Amino acid sequence: MAATKTEQSTKLIVKVQTGLTASGEPKFSQRNFASINAAATDDSLLSAGNALGALQEYPVGAVMRQDVCTLSEA
């Protein structure tokens, strides 16, 4: 039987470099933005993530999208 996917929620995650570890590796923290429209394009979320990151004290390390979906039998 085929599965049907129903989008439930989308979250925008902006990963920022907050410093260095004891070994000198970059240390990151995440800024999470919930209740994002699931129909938003990847390009628009990247632009929004970079714009939000520019408002942060720390440099942006990555912009990520997290989608949560419900799977059911068709």
N, C-alpha and C positions, 0 to 999 in steps of 0.2 A: 504494500500500500504506500502511496506517495505521501510525503509530509507537507503540511502547509505551514508557512512561517507568517506570524503576525508580529509586526514591530510594536514594542511596548514602550521603550524609552531610549533616549540618547543622551549621553553625557559628553561634554567637552572637557578635556584634561590638558592643562598647560603645565609642563614639567620645567622647573626653573633651577638653575644651579645656585645653591645657597652657600657654597664654600668648598673646602677641600677636606678629604679624610686625612687621618694621620699618615697614611702612606702617600699622600699627594694626589690621589684620584679625585675627580669631581664628585661632589655630594649634591644630590638632587632632592627637591621637594615638589609636591604636586598641588596645583590649584584646580579644584573641581567645580564645574559649572553644570548643574543638573537642569532638567526640564527643557532640553533643547529639542526643537522641532525635528522629528525623525526624517522629514522630507528635505532637510537642509543638505546642500551639496557638500562634498568634501572640500571643494575650493573655497566655499563661503566659510566653512568652519576653520580652515587653515588661516584665512584672512582675519577672522574674528579672534582666533587664538593668538596670532601674532600681534594684533592690536591690543588685546588684553595684556599680553606679555610685555608690551612696550610701557605699560603703566606700572609694571612691577619694578621693584628695586633691583632685582636680580636678572641676569640674562636668561633668555628662553633656551632650553635644551631640546625640547620636542613639543609638538602639538599633536594630541592624540584624540581619537574618537572612539567611544565605547557604546555599542548598540546592544540592547537587550531585547530578545525576541522570544515569543512563545511558539513552540512547535506542537502541532496536533496532526492527527491522521485526517486525511482528506476524505 
